[in-house]
Amino acid sequence: MGDAAADHGGVPAIAFVGGGAGAALAAIALLRATTWLRLAYRILLIDEYGRFARGRPYDGAGGECLLEIPVKHMSALPDRPCHLMEWARAGRTPGRLRGDPNAGGTALASPVCGPETLLPRGVYGDYLADTLAATAAWASPYASVHTRAARAVAVGADSGGAAVRLASGERVAATAAVVATGDPAVTPPPVADAAGAGLAVCACGALTTAAGEADRLFAVGAVRRGEADATVPRIREQAEALAQRIADTVLRTPPGRR
């Protein structure tokens, strides 16, 4: 992954407003759903604090606070439910994997992690970041993932695509934009075409307005209306549906019809 703007020689860009767990899960799902099609596009994660793939809940700032859901339900890959357990057992972050968290340790040693283990939140953030990076490497050279530390204040449809306005006044053009800023009670979402206390969406994550679905605007995670308490397994379900929707209606659309 690297730092970049969204505009890159006409290659489609999917801009995520918010770069935490919801964005990571959706980006992973999108890369896995499209790479076999050899579609060329870029994913841009825009996060005010630069906590890419982690966000506030999983950045490790909470010390050794544990997840409330066991390992068996927290894999980022729905077709590989043991992926997180295998990652933990492999000791991918050896500086943090020590002891048994269920017995009061700081994290877990590789042979200890089992389906019922509750991981420290910071370790889960490491897992999401590692999985996103590995998936991006696998998707290369067709798709790529880039990051930008900046605060987005508005998002909307723009000339058949989407545009994200940053606090600096800069406008970032994209083929589509996904709002993934988490619980709106904690982090208010940017001003969007579909406004409200949480963003209204269709079953596949497209923002909805009084006029219908927005063509290039989506939302994933707790920011969606009525989803403030969405857990990672639920957000992963959203991410899979969203990835398929973006693949079918945005990335597989002939260039002249975007």
FIKOLZA-1660 file (N, C-alpha, C; in steps of 0.1 Angstrom, whole numbers, plus 5000, padded with zeros to 4 digits):
% residues 258
   i   px   py   pz ch aa at
   1 5009 4988 5000  A  M  N
   1 5000 5000 5000  A  M CA
   1 5009 5012 5000  A  M  C
   2 5004 5024 4995  A  G  N
   2 5012 5036 4995  A  G CA
   2 5003 5048 4995  A  G  C
   3 5010 5060 4996  A  D  N
   3 5002 5072 4996  A  D CA
   3 5000 5077 4982  A  D  C
   4 4988 5082 4980  A  A  N
   4 4984 5086 4966  A  A CA
   4 4971 5094 4966  A  A  C
   5 4969 5102 4956  A  A  N
   5 4957 5108 4953  A  A CA
   5 4948 5098 4945  A  A  C
   6 4935 5102 4943  A  A  N
   6 4927 5093 4936  A  A CA
   6 4928 5093 4921  A  A  C
   7 4932 5105 4916  A  D  N
   7 4933 5106 4901  A  D CA
   7 4946 5100 4896  A  D  C
   8 4945 5091 4887  A  H  N
   8 4957 5084 4882  A  H CA
   8 4955 5079 4868  A  H  C
   9 4956 5088 4859  A  G  N
   9 4956 5084 4845  A  G CA
   9 4943 5078 4840  A  G  C
  10 4932 5082 4846  A  G  N
  10 4919 5076 4842  A  G CA
  10 4915 5063 4848  A  G  C
  11 4924 5057 4856  A  V  N
  11 4921 5044 4862  A  V CA
  11 4910 5046 4873  A  V  C
  12 4900 5038 4873  A  P  N
  12 4889 5040 4883  A  P CA
  12 4894 5041 4897  A  P  C
  13 4889 5049 4905  A  A  N
  13 4893 5050 4919  A  A CA
  13 4880 5049 4928  A  A  C
  14 4881 5040 4938  A  I  N
  14 4871 5039 4948  A  I CA
  14 4876 5045 4961  A  I  C
  15 4870 5056 4965  A  A  N
  15 4875 5064 4976  A  A CA
  15 4867 5060 4989  A  A  C
  16 4874 5056 4999  A  F  N
  16 4867 5053 5012  A  F CA
  16 4870 5065 5021  A  F  C
  17 4859 5071 5026  A  V  N
  17 4859 5081 5036  A  V CA
  17 4859 5075 5049  A  V  C
  18 4870 5074 5056  A  G  N
  18 4872 5066 5068  A  G CA
  18 4880 5054 5064  A  G  C
  19 4890 5051 5072  A  G  N
  19 4899 5041 5068  A  G CA
  19 4900 5030 5078  A  G  C
  20 4891 5028 5087  A  G  N
  20 4891 5018 5098  A  G CA
  20 4887 5004 5094  A  G  C
  21 4882 4997 5103  A  A  N
  21 4879 4983 5101  A  A CA
  21 4868 4981 5090  A  A  C
  22 4858 4989 5090  A  G  N
  22 4848 4988 5080  A  G CA
  22 4853 4990 5066  A  G  C
  23 4862 5000 5064  A  A  N
  23 4868 5002 5051  A  A CA
  23 4877 4991 5048  A  A  C
  24 4885 4986 5057  A  A  N
  24 4894 4975 5055  A  A CA
  24 4887 4963 5050  A  A  C
  25 4876 4959 5057  A  L  N
  25 4868 4947 5054  A  L CA
  25 4862 4948 5040  A  L  C
  26 4857 4960 5037  A  A  N
  26 4851 4962 5023  A  A CA
  26 4862 4962 5012  A  A  C
  27 4873 4968 5015  A  A  N
  27 4884 4968 5005  A  A CA
  27 4889 4954 5003  A  A  C
  28 4891 4946 5013  A  I  N
  28 4895 4933 5012  A  I CA
  28 4885 4925 5003  A  I  C
  29 4872 4927 5006  A  A  N
  29 4862 4920 4999  A  A CA
  29 4862 4924 4984  A  A  C
  30 4863 4937 4982  A  L  N
  30 4864 4942 4968  A  L CA
  30 4875 4936 4960  A  L  C
  31 4887 4936 4966  A  L  N
  31 4899 4931 4959  A  L CA
  31 4897 4916 4956  A  L  C
  32 4892 4909 4966  A  R  N
  32 4890 4894 4963  A  R CA
  32 4879 4891 4953  A  R  C
  33 4869 4900 4952  A  A  N
  33 4858 4898 4943  A  A CA
  33 4862 4902 4928  A  A  C
  34 4872 4910 4927  A  T  N
  34 4875 4915 4913  A  T CA
  34 4888 4911 4907  A  T  C
  35 4897 4907 4915  A  T  N
  35 4911 4905 4909  A  T CA
  35 4911 4894 4899  A  T  C
  36 4903 4884 4900  A  W  N
  36 4902 4873 4890  A  W CA
  36 4897 4879 4877  A  W  C
  37 4890 4890 4877  A  L  N
  37 4885 4896 4865  A  L CA
  37 4895 4905 4858  A  L  C
  38 4907 4907 4865  A  R  N
  38 4918 4916 4860  A  R CA
  38 4913 4930 4857  A  R  C
  39 4904 4935 4866  A  L  N
  39 4900 4949 4865  A  L CA
  39 4910 4958 4871  A  L  C
  40 4914 4969 4864  A  A  N
  40 4923 4978 4869  A  A CA
  40 4916 4990 4876  A  A  C
  41 4919 4992 4888  A  Y  N
  41 4914 5003 4896  A  Y CA
  41 4922 5005 4908  A  Y  C
  42 4919 5016 4915  A  R  N
  42 4926 5020 4927  A  R CA
  42 4917 5022 4939  A  R  C
  43 4921 5017 4951  A  I  N
  43 4914 5020 4963  A  I CA
  43 4921 5031 4971  A  I  C
  44 4914 5041 4975  A  L  N
  44 4920 5052 4983  A  L CA
  44 4913 5052 4996  A  L  C
  45 4921 5050 5007  A  L  N
  45 4915 5051 5021  A  L CA
  45 4919 5065 5026  A  L  C
  46 4909 5073 5030  A  I  N
  46 4911 5086 5035  A  I CA
  46 4907 5086 5050  A  I  C
  47 4916 5088 5059  A  D  N
  47 4914 5088 5073  A  D CA
  47 4920 5099 5080  A  D  C
  48 4913 5106 5088  A  E  N
  48 4918 5119 5094  A  E CA
  48 4930 5116 5103  A  E  C
  49 4930 5105 5110  A  Y  N
  49 4941 5102 5119  A  Y CA
  49 4951 5092 5114  A  Y  C
  50 4950 5088 5102  A  G  N
  50 4959 5078 5096  A  G CA
  50 4959 5065 5103  A  G  C
  51 4948 5061 5109  A  R  N
  51 4947 5048 5115  A  R CA
  51 4941 5037 5105  A  R  C
  52 4949 5035 5095  A  F  N
  52 4944 5027 5084  A  F CA
  52 4942 5012 5088  A  F  C
  53 4930 5007 5084  A  A  N
  53 4926 4993 5087  A  A CA
  53 4923 4991 5102  A  A  C
  54 4926 5001 5111  A  R  N
  54 4923 4999 5125  A  R CA
  54 4912 5008 5130  A  R  C
  55 4912 5020 5126  A  G  N
  55 4903 5030 5132  A  G CA
  55 4905 5031 5147  A  G  C
  56 4895 5038 5153  A  R  N
  56 4896 5040 5167  A  R CA
  56 4895 5028 5176  A  R  C
  57 4886 5018 5172  A  P  N
  57 4884 5007 5181  A  P CA
  57 4896 4997 5182  A  P  C
  58 4904 4997 5171  A  Y  N
  58 4914 4986 5170  A  Y CA
  58 4928 4992 5169  A  Y  C
  59 4930 5004 5173  A  D  N
  59 4944 5011 5171  A  D CA
  59 4953 5007 5182  A  D  C
  60 4949 5000 5192  A  G  N
  60 4958 4996 5203  A  G CA
  60 4958 5006 5215  A  G  C
  61 4951 5018 5213  A  A  N
  61 4952 5028 5223  A  A CA
  61 4945 5024 5236  A  A  C
  62 4936 5014 5235  A  G  N
  62 4929 5009 5247  A  G CA
  62 4937 4999 5255  A  G  C
  63 4950 4998 5253  A  G  N
  63 4958 4988 5261  A  G CA
  63 4954 4974 5256  A  G  C
  64 4951 4965 5266  A  E  N
  64 4949 4951 5263  A  E CA
  64 4934 4948 5264  A  E  C
  65 4925 4958 5261  A  C  N
  65 4911 4956 5260  A  C CA
  65 4908 4945 5250  A  C  C
  66 4900 4935 5254  A  L  N
  66 4897 4924 5246  A  L CA
  66 4885 4926 5237  A  L  C
  67 4885 4919 5226  A  L  N
  67 4873 4918 5218  A  L CA
  67 4862 4911 5225  A  L  C
  68 4849 4914 5222  A  E  N
  68 4838 4907 5228  A  E CA
  68 4833 4895 5220  A  E  C
  69 4839 4893 5208  A  I  N
  69 4835 4882 5200  A  I CA
  69 4847 4873 5198  A  I  C
  70 4846 4860 5199  A  P  N
  70 4857 4851 5197  A  P CA
  70 4863 4850 5183  A  P  C
  71 4875 4845 5183  A  V  N
  71 4882 4844 5170  A  V CA
  71 4874 4837 5159  A  V  C
  72 4866 4827 5162  A  K  N
  72 4860 4819 5152  A  K CA
  72 4850 4827 5144  A  K  C
  73 4846 4839 5149  A  H  N
  73 4836 4847 5142  A  H CA
  73 4842 4860 5135  A  H  C
  74 4856 4861 5137  A  M  N
  74 4862 4874 5134  A  M CA
  74 4871 4874 5122  A  M  C
  75 4871 4863 5114  A  S  N
  75 4880 4863 5102  A  S CA
  75 4875 4874 5092  A  S  C
  76 4885 4880 5086  A  A  N
  76 4881 4890 5075  A  A CA
  76 4877 4883 5062  A  A  C
  77 4879 4870 5061  A  L  N
  77 4876 4862 5049  A  L CA
  77 4865 4852 5052  A  L  C
  78 4853 4855 5048  A  P  N
  78 4841 4846 5051  A  P CA
  78 4843 4832 5047  A  P  C
  79 4850 4829 5036  A  D  N
  79 4852 4816 5032  A  D CA
  79 4864 4809 5039  A  D  C
  80 4870 4816 5047  A  R  N
  80 4881 4810 5055  A  R CA
  80 4880 4814 5070  A  R  C
  81 4870 4807 5077  A  P  N
  81 4867 4811 5091  A  P CA
  81 4879 4809 5100  A  P  C
  82 4889 4801 5097  A  C  N
  82 4900 4799 5105  A  C CA
  82 4912 4808 5102  A  C  C
  83 4910 4818 5093  A  H  N
  83 4921 4826 5088  A  H CA
  83 4927 4834 5100  A  H  C
  84 4919 4840 5108  A  L  N
  84 4924 4848 5119  A  L CA
  84 4932 4839 5129  A  L  C
  85 4926 4828 5132  A  M  N
  85 4933 4818 5141  A  M CA
  85 4946 4814 5136  A  M  C
  86 4947 4811 5123  A  E  N
  86 4959 4807 5117  A  E CA
  86 4970 4818 5117  A  E  C
  87 4965 4831 5115  A  W  N
  87 4973 4842 5115  A  W CA
  87 4979 4844 5129  A  W  C
  88 4971 4843 5139  A  A  N
  88 4976 4845 5153  A  A CA
  88 4985 4834 5157  A  A  C
  89 4983 4821 5153  A  R  N
  89 4991 4810 5156  A  R CA
  89 5005 4811 5149  A  R  C
  90 5005 4818 5138  A  A  N
  90 5018 4820 5131  A  A CA
  90 5026 4831 5137  A  A  C
  91 5021 4838 5147  A  G  N
  91 5028 4848 5154  A  G CA
  91 5033 4860 5145  A  G  C
  92 5023 4865 5137  A  R  N
  92 5027 4875 5127  A  R CA
  92 5031 4888 5134  A  R  C
  93 5027 4890 5146  A  T  N
  93 5032 4902 5154  A  T CA
  93 5038 4898 5167  A  T  C
  94 5050 4892 5166  A  P  N
  94 5056 4885 5178  A  P CA
  94 5058 4895 5189  A  P  C
  95 5059 4908 5187  A  G  N
  95 5061 4917 5198  A  G CA
  95 5049 4919 5207  A  G  C
  96 5037 4915 5201  A  R  N
  96 5025 4917 5209  A  R CA
  96 5019 4903 5213  A  R  C
  97 5023 4892 5207  A  L  N
  97 5017 4880 5210  A  L CA
  97 5024 4873 5222  A  L  C
  98 5019 4875 5234  A  R  N
  98 5025 4869 5246  A  R CA
  98 5014 4864 5255  A  R  C
  99 5015 4852 5260  A  G  N
  99 5007 4848 5271  A  G CA
  99 4993 4845 5266  A  G  C
 100 4984 4842 5275  A  D  N
 100 4970 4839 5272  A  D CA
 100 4961 4850 5277  A  D  C
 101 4954 4858 5269  A  P  N
 101 4946 4869 5273  A  P CA
 101 4934 4864 5282  A  P  C
 102 4930 4852 5280  A  N  N
 102 4919 4847 5288  A  N CA
 102 4923 4843 5302  A  N  C
 103 4937 4843 5304  A  A  N
 103 4942 4840 5318  A  A CA
 103 4949 4853 5323  A  A  C
 104 4946 4864 5317  A  G  N
 104 4952 4877 5322  A  G CA
 104 4965 4881 5315  A  G  C
 105 4969 4874 5305  A  G  N
 105 4982 4878 5298  A  G CA
 105 4979 4890 5289  A  G  C
 106 4989 4895 5282  A  T  N
 106 4988 4907 5273  A  T CA
 106 4983 4904 5260  A  T  C
 107 4985 4892 5254  A  A  N
 107 4980 4888 5242  A  A CA
 107 4980 4873 5241  A  A  C
 108 4983 4867 5230  A  L  N
 108 4983 4852 5230  A  L CA
 108 4995 4847 5223  A  L  C
 109 5001 4836 5228  A  A  N
 109 5011 4828 5222  A  A CA
 109 5005 4820 5211  A  A  C
 110 5013 4818 5200  A  S  N
 110 5007 4811 5188  A  S CA
 110 5000 4798 5191  A  S  C
 111 5005 4789 5200  A  P  N
 111 4998 4776 5202  A  P CA
 111 4986 4778 5210  A  P  C
 112 4984 4789 5217  A  V  N
 112 4973 4791 5226  A  V CA
 112 4960 4795 5219  A  V  C
 113 4961 4802 5208  A  C  N
 113 4949 4807 5201  A  C CA
 113 4940 4796 5196  A  C  C
 114 4927 4797 5200  A  G  N
 114 4918 4787 5196  A  G CA
 114 4905 4794 5191  A  G  C
 115 4895 4786 5187  A  P  N
 115 4883 4792 5182  A  P CA
 115 4876 4802 5192  A  P  C
 116 4877 4799 5205  A  E  N
 116 4870 4807 5215  A  E CA
 116 4878 4818 5221  A  E  C
 117 4890 4819 5216  A  T  N
 117 4899 4830 5222  A  T CA
 117 4894 4844 5219  A  T  C
 118 4895 4853 5229  A  L  N
 118 4892 4867 5227  A  L CA
 118 4905 4874 5225  A  L  C
 119 4907 4879 5214  A  L  N
 119 4920 4887 5211  A  L CA
 119 4919 4901 5217  A  L  C
 120 4931 4906 5220  A  P  N
 120 4932 4921 5223  A  P CA
 120 4928 4929 5210  A  P  C
 121 4921 4940 5213  A  R  N
 121 4917 4948 5201  A  R CA
 121 4928 4953 5192  A  R  C
 122 4939 4956 5199  A  G  N
 122 4951 4961 5191  A  G CA
 122 4956 4950 5182  A  G  C
 123 4956 4938 5187  A  V  N
 123 4961 4926 5179  A  V CA
 123 4952 4924 5167  A  V  C
 124 4939 4926 5169  A  Y  N
 124 4929 4924 5158  A  Y CA
 124 4932 4935 5148  A  Y  C
 125 4935 4947 5152  A  G  N
 125 4939 4958 5143  A  G CA
 125 4951 4954 5134  A  G  C
 126 4961 4948 5141  A  D  N
 126 4973 4943 5134  A  D CA
 126 4968 4933 5123  A  D  C
 127 4959 4924 5127  A  Y  N
 127 4954 4914 5117  A  Y CA
 127 4948 4920 5105  A  Y  C
 128 4939 4930 5107  A  L  N
 128 4932 4937 5096  A  L CA
 128 4942 4944 5087  A  L  C
 129 4952 4951 5093  A  A  N
 129 4962 4958 5085  A  A CA
 129 4970 4948 5077  A  A  C
 130 4974 4937 5083  A  D  N
 130 4982 4927 5077  A  D CA
 130 4974 4920 5065  A  D  C
 131 4962 4917 5068  A  T  N
 131 4954 4910 5058  A  T CA
 131 4951 4920 5046  A  T  C
 132 4948 4932 5049  A  L  N
 132 4946 4942 5038  A  L CA
 132 4959 4943 5029  A  L  C
 133 4970 4944 5036  A  A  N
 133 4983 4945 5028  A  A CA
 133 4986 4933 5020  A  A  C
 134 4983 4921 5026  A  A  N
 134 4986 4909 5018  A  A CA
 134 4976 4907 5007  A  A  C
 135 4963 4911 5009  A  T  N
 135 4954 4910 4998  A  T CA
 135 4957 4920 4987  A  T  C
 136 4962 4932 4990  A  A  N
 136 4966 4942 4980  A  A CA
 136 4978 4937 4972  A  A  C
 137 4987 4930 4979  A  A  N
 137 4999 4925 4972  A  A CA
 137 4994 4914 4962  A  A  C
 138 4985 4906 4967  A  W  N
 138 4980 4895 4958  A  W CA
 138 4972 4901 4946  A  W  C
 139 4965 4912 4948  A  A  N
 139 4957 4918 4937  A  A CA
 139 4966 4926 4927  A  A  C
 140 4978 4929 4930  A  S  N
 140 4987 4936 4921  A  S CA
 140 4990 4927 4909  A  S  C
 141 4992 4933 4897  A  P  N
 141 4993 4947 4894  A  P CA
 141 4979 4953 4889  A  P  C
 142 4968 4946 4890  A  Y  N
 142 4956 4951 4885  A  Y CA
 142 4950 4961 4894  A  Y  C
 143 4948 4958 4907  A  A  N
 143 4942 4967 4917  A  A CA
 143 4953 4971 4926  A  A  C
 144 4951 4983 4933  A  S  N
 144 4961 4988 4942  A  S CA
 144 4954 4995 4953  A  S  C
 145 4961 4996 4965  A  V  N
 145 4955 5003 4977  A  V CA
 145 4964 5014 4981  A  V  C
 146 4959 5026 4983  A  H  N
 146 4966 5038 4987  A  H CA
 146 4960 5044 4999  A  H  C
 147 4967 5052 5006  A  T  N
 147 4962 5058 5018  A  T CA
 147 4965 5073 5018  A  T  C
 148 4956 5080 5025  A  R  N
 148 4958 5095 5027  A  R CA
 148 4953 5099 5040  A  R  C
 149 4962 5106 5048  A  A  N
 149 4957 5111 5061  A  A CA
 149 4952 5125 5059  A  A  C
 150 4939 5126 5060  A  A  N
 150 4932 5139 5057  A  A CA
 150 4917 5138 5062  A  A  C
 151 4911 5149 5066  A  R  N
 151 4898 5149 5070  A  R CA
 151 4888 5152 5059  A  R  C
 152 4879 5144 5056  A  A  N
 152 4869 5146 5046  A  A CA
 152 4857 5153 5053  A  A  C
 153 4851 5163 5046  A  V  N
 153 4840 5170 5052  A  V CA
 153 4827 5169 5044  A  V  C
 154 4829 5164 5031  A  A  N
 154 4817 5162 5023  A  A CA
 154 4820 5152 5012  A  A  C
 155 4809 5145 5008  A  V  N
 155 4810 5136 4997  A  V CA
 155 4797 5136 4989  A  V  C
 156 4799 5135 4976  A  G  N
 156 4787 5136 4968  A  G CA
 156 4789 5131 4954  A  G  C
 157 4778 5129 4946  A  A  N
 157 4779 5125 4932  A  A CA
 157 4785 5137 4924  A  A  C
 158 4792 5134 4914  A  D  N
 158 4798 5144 4906  A  D CA
 158 4802 5139 4892  A  D  C
 159 4795 5145 4882  A  S  N
 159 4798 5142 4868  A  S CA
 159 4799 5127 4865  A  S  C
 160 4789 5120 4869  A  G  N
 160 4789 5105 4866  A  G CA
 160 4798 5097 4875  A  G  C
 161 4804 5104 4885  A  G  N
 161 4813 5097 4895  A  G CA
 161 4810 5102 4908  A  G  C
 162 4820 5105 4916  A  A  N
 162 4819 5109 4930  A  A CA
 162 4830 5119 4933  A  A  C
 163 4828 5127 4943  A  A  N
 163 4839 5136 4947  A  A CA
 163 4839 5137 4962  A  A  C
 164 4851 5138 4968  A  V  N
 164 4852 5139 4983  A  V CA
 164 4859 5153 4985  A  V  C
 165 4853 5161 4994  A  R  N
 165 4859 5174 4997  A  R CA
 165 4866 5173 5010  A  R  C
 166 4879 5177 5010  A  L  N
 166 4887 5176 5023  A  L CA
 166 4886 5189 5030  A  L  C
 167 4889 5189 5043  A  A  N
 167 4889 5201 5051  A  A CA
 167 4898 5212 5046  A  A  C
 168 4908 5208 5039  A  S  N
 168 4917 5218 5033  A  S CA
 168 4911 5225 5021  A  S  C
 169 4899 5221 5016  A  G  N
 169 4893 5226 5005  A  G CA
 169 4895 5219 4992  A  G  C
 170 4905 5209 4992  A  E  N
 170 4908 5201 4981  A  E CA
 170 4896 5192 4977  A  E  C
 171 4894 5190 4965  A  R  N
 171 4884 5181 4960  A  R CA
 171 4891 5169 4954  A  R  C
 172 4888 5157 4959  A  V  N
 172 4893 5145 4954  A  V CA
 172 4883 5138 4945  A  V  C
 173 4886 5136 4932  A  A  N
 173 4876 5130 4923  A  A CA
 173 4878 5115 4924  A  A  C
 174 4867 5107 4923  A  A  N
 174 4867 5093 4923  A  A CA
 174 4856 5087 4914  A  A  C
 175 4857 5075 4911  A  T  N
 175 4847 5068 4903  A  T CA
 175 4835 5065 4912  A  T  C
 176 4838 5062 4925  A  A  N
 176 4827 5060 4935  A  A CA
 176 4833 5063 4948  A  A  C
 177 4824 5066 4958  A  A  N
 177 4829 5069 4972  A  A CA
 177 4821 5060 4981  A  A  C
 178 4828 5056 4992  A  V  N
 178 4822 5047 5002  A  V CA
 178 4824 5054 5016  A  V  C
 179 4813 5058 5023  A  V  N
 179 4814 5064 5036  A  V CA
 179 4816 5052 5046  A  V  C
 180 4827 5053 5054  A  A  N
 180 4830 5042 5063  A  A CA
 180 4835 5048 5076  A  A  C
 181 4828 5058 5082  A  T  N
 181 4833 5066 5093  A  T CA
 181 4829 5060 5106  A  T  C
 182 4822 5049 5107  A  G  N
 182 4819 5043 5120  A  G CA
 182 4806 5049 5126  A  G  C
 183 4805 5047 5139  A  D  N
 183 4793 5051 5146  A  D CA
 183 4791 5066 5145  A  D  C
 184 4780 5071 5139  A  P  N
 184 4778 5085 5137  A  P CA
 184 4777 5093 5150  A  P  C
 185 4774 5086 5161  A  A  N
 185 4773 5093 5174  A  A CA
 185 4787 5096 5179  A  A  C
 186 4797 5089 5174  A  V  N
 186 4811 5091 5178  A  V CA
 186 4818 5100 5168  A  V  C
 187 4817 5096 5155  A  T  N
 187 4823 5104 5144  A  T CA
 187 4813 5108 5134  A  T  C
 188 4808 5120 5134  A  P  N
 188 4798 5124 5125  A  P CA
 188 4803 5122 5111  A  P  C
 189 4795 5116 5102  A  P  N
 189 4799 5114 5088  A  P CA
 189 4800 5127 5081  A  P  C
 190 4807 5127 5069  A  P  N
 190 4808 5139 5061  A  P CA
 190 4794 5143 5056  A  P  C
 191 4792 5155 5052  A  V  N
 191 4779 5159 5046  A  V CA
 191 4778 5151 5033  A  V  C
 192 4767 5145 5031  A  A  N
 192 4765 5136 5019  A  A CA
 192 4752 5139 5012  A  A  C
 193 4751 5134 5000  A  D  N
 193 4738 5135 4993  A  D CA
 193 4726 5129 5000  A  D  C
 194 4729 5119 5008  A  A  N
 194 4719 5113 5016  A  A CA
 194 4722 5116 5031  A  A  C
 195 4716 5126 5036  A  A  N
 195 4720 5131 5049  A  A CA
 195 4710 5125 5060  A  A  C
 196 4714 5126 5072  A  G  N
 196 4706 5122 5083  A  G CA
 196 4714 5116 5095  A  G  C
 197 4708 5112 5105  A  A  N
 197 4715 5106 5117  A  A CA
 197 4718 5091 5113  A  A  C
 198 4729 5090 5105  A  G  N
 198 4732 5077 5099  A  G CA
 198 4727 5077 5085  A  G  C
 199 4734 5071 5076  A  L  N
 199 4730 5071 5062  A  L CA
 199 4721 5060 5058  A  L  C
 200 4710 5063 5051  A  A  N
 200 4701 5053 5046  A  A CA
 200 4707 5047 5034  A  A  C
 201 4706 5033 5033  A  V  N
 201 4712 5026 5022  A  V CA
 201 4702 5015 5017  A  V  C
 202 4705 5010 5005  A  C  N
 202 4698 4998 5000  A  C CA
 202 4704 4986 5006  A  C  C
 203 4699 4974 5002  A  A  N
 203 4705 4962 5008  A  A CA
 203 4719 4959 5004  A  A  C
 204 4724 4965 4993  A  C  N
 204 4738 4963 4989  A  C CA
 204 4746 4975 4992  A  C  C
 205 4741 4984 5000  A  G  N
 205 4750 4995 5005  A  G CA
 205 4750 5008 4997  A  G  C
 206 4742 5009 4987  A  A  N
 206 4741 5022 4979  A  A CA
 206 4733 5032 4987  A  A  C
 207 4738 5044 4988  A  L  N
 207 4731 5055 4996  A  L CA
 207 4717 5057 4988  A  L  C
 208 4707 5060 4996  A  T  N
 208 4694 5063 4991  A  T CA
 208 4690 5077 4995  A  T  C
 209 4683 5083 4986  A  T  N
 209 4678 5097 4988  A  T CA
 209 4663 5096 4984  A  T  C
 210 4656 5108 4986  A  A  N
 210 4642 5109 4982  A  A CA
 210 4640 5105 4967  A  A  C
 211 4651 5108 4959  A  A  N
 211 4650 5105 4945  A  A CA
 211 4654 5091 4941  A  A  C
 212 4658 5083 4951  A  G  N
 212 4662 5069 4948  A  G CA
 212 4677 5067 4952  A  G  C
 213 4682 5056 4946  A  E  N
 213 4696 5053 4950  A  E CA
 213 4706 5062 4943  A  E  C
 214 4716 5066 4950  A  A  N
 214 4727 5074 4944  A  A CA
 214 4736 5064 4936  A  A  C
 215 4740 5068 4924  A  D  N
 215 4747 5059 4915  A  D CA
 215 4761 5055 4920  A  D  C
 216 4768 5064 4926  A  R  N
 216 4782 5062 4929  A  R CA
 216 4785 5064 4944  A  R  C
 217 4775 5065 4952  A  L  N
 217 4778 5067 4966  A  L CA
 217 4773 5055 4975  A  L  C
 218 4781 5051 4984  A  F  N
 218 4778 5039 4992  A  F CA
 218 4782 5041 5006  A  F  C
 219 4778 5032 5015  A  A  N
 219 4782 5033 5029  A  A CA
 219 4783 5019 5034  A  A  C
 220 4792 5017 5044  A  V  N
 220 4795 5004 5050  A  V CA
 220 4797 5006 5065  A  V  C
 221 4793 4997 5073  A  G  N
 221 4796 4998 5088  A  G CA
 221 4785 5005 5096  A  G  C
 222 4789 5009 5108  A  A  N
 222 4780 5014 5117  A  A CA
 222 4774 5028 5113  A  A  C
 223 4780 5034 5103  A  V  N
 223 4775 5047 5099  A  V CA
 223 4761 5046 5092  A  V  C
 224 4758 5034 5087  A  R  N
 224 4745 5031 5081  A  R CA
 224 4734 5033 5091  A  R  C
 225 4723 5039 5086  A  R  N
 225 4712 5041 5095  A  R CA
 225 4707 5028 5102  A  R  C
 226 4706 5029 5115  A  G  N
 226 4701 5017 5122  A  G CA
 226 4712 5007 5125  A  G  C
 227 4724 5009 5122  A  E  N
 227 4735 5000 5123  A  E CA
 227 4746 5004 5133  A  E  C
 228 4742 5013 5142  A  A  N
 228 4752 5019 5152  A  A CA
 228 4759 5008 5160  A  A  C
 229 4752 4997 5163  A  D  N
 229 4758 4986 5171  A  D CA
 229 4763 4975 5162  A  D  C
 230 4765 4977 5149  A  A  N
 230 4770 4966 5140  A  A CA
 230 4783 4960 5145  A  A  C
 231 4784 4947 5146  A  T  N
 231 4796 4940 5149  A  T CA
 231 4804 4937 5137  A  T  C
 232 4816 4932 5139  A  V  N
 232 4825 4929 5128  A  V CA
 232 4818 4918 5119  A  V  C
 233 4813 4907 5124  A  P  N
 233 4806 4898 5115  A  P CA
 233 4795 4904 5106  A  P  C
 234 4787 4913 5112  A  R  N
 234 4777 4920 5104  A  R CA
 234 4783 4929 5094  A  R  C
 235 4793 4937 5098  A  I  N
 235 4800 4946 5088  A  I CA
 235 4806 4938 5077  A  I  C
 236 4812 4926 5080  A  R  N
 236 4817 4917 5070  A  R CA
 236 4807 4913 5060  A  R  C
 237 4795 4910 5064  A  E  N
 237 4784 4907 5055  A  E CA
 237 4780 4919 5046  A  E  C
 238 4780 4931 5052  A  Q  N
 238 4778 4943 5044  A  Q CA
 238 4788 4944 5034  A  Q  C
 239 4801 4942 5038  A  A  N
 239 4812 4944 5029  A  A CA
 239 4812 4935 5017  A  A  C
 240 4807 4923 5019  A  E  N
 240 4806 4913 5008  A  E CA
 240 4796 4918 4998  A  E  C
 241 4784 4922 5003  A  A  N
 241 4773 4927 4994  A  A CA
 241 4778 4939 4987  A  A  C
 242 4784 4948 4994  A  L  N
 242 4789 4961 4988  A  L CA
 242 4799 4958 4977  A  L  C
 243 4809 4949 4980  A  A  N
 243 4819 4946 4970  A  A CA
 243 4813 4941 4957  A  A  C
 244 4803 4932 4958  A  Q  N
 244 4796 4927 4946  A  Q CA
 244 4789 4938 4939  A  Q  C
 245 4783 4947 4946  A  R  N
 245 4775 4958 4940  A  R CA
 245 4785 4968 4933  A  R  C
 246 4796 4971 4939  A  I  N
 246 4806 4980 4932  A  I CA
 246 4812 4973 4920  A  I  C
 247 4815 4960 4921  A  A  N
 247 4821 4953 4910  A  A CA
 247 4811 4953 4898  A  A  C
 248 4799 4950 4901  A  D  N
 248 4789 4949 4890  A  D CA
 248 4784 4962 4884  A  D  C
 249 4783 4972 4892  A  T  N
 249 4777 4985 4887  A  T CA
 249 4787 4996 4885  A  T  C
 250 4799 4994 4890  A  V  N
 250 4809 5005 4888  A  V CA
 250 4821 5000 4880  A  V  C
 251 4827 4990 4885  A  L  N
 251 4840 4986 4879  A  L CA
 251 4838 4978 4866  A  L  C
 252 4827 4970 4865  A  R  N
 252 4825 4963 4852  A  R CA
 252 4817 4970 4842  A  R  C
 253 4813 4983 4845  A  T  N
 253 4806 4991 4835  A  T CA
 253 4816 4996 4825  A  T  C
 254 4813 4995 4812  A  P  N
 254 4822 5000 4802  A  P CA
 254 4826 5014 4804  A  P  C
 255 4838 5018 4801  A  P  N
 255 4843 5032 4804  A  P CA
 255 4834 5043 4799  A  P  C
 256 4828 5041 4787  A  G  N
 256 4820 5051 4781  A  G CA
 256 4806 5053 4788  A  G  C
 257 4803 5043 4797  A  R  N
 257 4790 5044 4804  A  R CA
 257 4792 5048 4819  A  R  C
 258 4804 5050 4824  A  R  N
 258 4806 5053 4838  A  R CA
 258 4801 5067 4840  A  R  C
% end
